[in-house]
Every structure is written in structure tokens, then in C-alpha cells.
Amino acid sequence: MLKTRLTALMAGAAITAALSLSAQAAEPAHEVVAKGLDNPTGLAVQPGTGHVFIASHAGVHRLDPKSGKLTAEITGYPDPTDIYGKGPKYPIGPLGLAFIDANHLVVGDGSRPDGEELVRVYKVGAEAAAEPQSEGKALYTLGPITASDQTAKGEGNFYGVAADGERLFVTCNGDDTKGWVASAKIKDGKPGKLKLSIATKEATEVDAPGPVCFTKMGKGVIVGQIGEVNVEGDSLITIYSPAGKLTRKLTTTLNDVAGLAWSGSGKLYATDFSWVDASKGALYQVMLGKMDATDAKSKKILSLDKPTGIAFDEDGTAYIAVFGTAPEGSDAPSGQIIKVSGL
């Protein structure tokens, strides 16, 4: 009897070990490719070059993944900048990034007070310039969106940006009763007036639109609704038609969805900043399910320390910005860019 029980225990231990090894093997290859960044948020990969543009408290940076060189691309944001958060509060600068085409970068600002912040478009080259551009020397400036009958105090904290050759979408965090997404038409590479177009809080009854991306077919838009940062599991994945009508509202188990991006293989990935419990911050694959589904299934891919933006290059490699946590007593910036392969 004892021998039988020992055999069973050994078999169980072997199974447990095998499962553990399987879980470890399933974790994608990843590495730190940039560090020492101050609260990095939005990411965008430049078409053609594969250079990764990074928004942080200090400004916009350019990372050449091949050489590992990190350079300042856009600087001169207000100092001090705006502060965001409940509980932990963080200084923020430019937030959302997206490319209209290979040479035109959209930057959604978060450095100024609501009602004064701007969305700007910069011309960028295939190589880093000898000197960074000044924040005020943009090719085009959109906004500000000041107080009106649509927004009580004006809009700002332009966290999420999505752009193609015809449309630009920017998520706003100003009037919390509305939860606006602003949009602009693009013609011949030039964006038109930025207009408030989707009141996400009214449509979903959940706060804080965060990341935004186009649907897989490129017609509609997907918005990650962050929710209350002190409430667990209240983030939503929502889908809107090209006309701005809510077509799907999907609950999730994510605490604070902070980034959304499609991989080259057609899978949707999200980062969870998890403000309420940083130990639960992670990268997830999100499955939207059938059209009648009311919840988005999520699969944890990689634990991360307060992740924010995510972007894929043309080869399918993911880049993820993480705030990180500085060692106790240190004022050194702890932000990193993580490269993840095999998604």
C-alpha cells in the first residue's frame, strides 16, 4: 500500500513539474531594449524603418532596435507638467502616438491642464535628427478643445491615438460625464479640425477611454475603457462603427486596460496597468468572441510592472512600455521598453 501511495505521489509530482515546465516554455521570449525612461506611455513603430517612437514625461524618443540607440526626438514640453492618478500620482507629458504615414507622427499631449492640451503632427525622417525638434514647432496643431456645452471644462490627457490615411481618433480624459473620443478627417496627409465625436461614458456607463485602435478590417474603432483605477476588473473592450455607434460592449477581467494592438498574425493584445494592484500588471491576449458575446476572454501572456502602450513592428515583434518601480529611496527613472517575440 505504501509503495502504491509513493508511486502515486511521485507521478503527481512529475505531472506538476511537467506542467510547470510547459507554462515556462509557453512564456514568450522577451528582453529589455531601453531603460531609464520617465513614465513611458504611448508607442508607435515607424513604417519602413522599424524605429520605435516612445512618449514619456520628458518628451518623445526614438529607439533604433538594430543599434539599440535611444535619442530624443521631440522636447520642450512644459515643466512642471500635469499630474495624473488616484493614490499613486505620476507626472505625465506627451501620451499617445500614431503614424499617419512613414513621415508624419501624431502626438497626443498630456502635459498641460485640460482645455489647453493639443494634438500635434510632426514630420520625422528615417534617421534621428542631429537635434530634437521643439514641441512647439509642429507641422500641424489640432485643438485645444476648450470648455463648451459639450465638455464642462475642456478636454485633455490625449492618451490613445489611432490614425490611418483618412481618419484620426484620440481618446480624451476631461469631462468625466462624457468620456469623449475626438476625431478628425485626414485629406492629402493633412488633418482637419479635431471634433468631439463619441461620448463613451454615456454609451457604456464606464469611465475613462484609454487605448484606441482600428478594428481588424480597419473600418470601426476599438476603445479600451479603463474604468475606475481603484476598482478591480471593471475595464471594458468596446467597438464602434465608423459613424461612432456602439456596436459591442465586452466586459473583461482586466483592471486597467492601458494598451491595445493587433499582432501581425491577427490577434488582439492588451496591457493591464492594474493600478489597484501592480503585481497583477501583465500583457494579455484578448479574444473578442462571436458577435453576440458579452465578455472578452483574456489569456495572460507575460507579467509586467505597470505596462502602458504596446505596438507591433512589421515582423510581428511587440514593443511594450512599462513604468516599472524604482528601488526604494531612488529618484532614477524606472521606465523600460520590453521587446516580446513569438506572439
Protein Blocks (a to p, Z undefined) as FASTA:
>chain_A
ZZmmmmmmmmmmmmmmmmmmmmmmmpccdddfbghiahiabdcddehjlpacdddfkbcc
dddfknopacdfbghiacddddedehjadddddfbdcdfblmlccdddfkbcehiaccdd
ddddfbdcfbdcdfklcfbdgdjddddfkbmnbpehilbccddfkbccddddfbfmlopa
cddddeehiacddddfbdfklmnopghiabdcddfkomaccdddebjfkbghiaccdddd
fkopafbdcddfbfbdcbdcddfkopacdddfklmlmklgccddddebjfkbcbdcdddf
bdcehiabdcddfkopacdddebjadehiabdfbdcdddehZZ
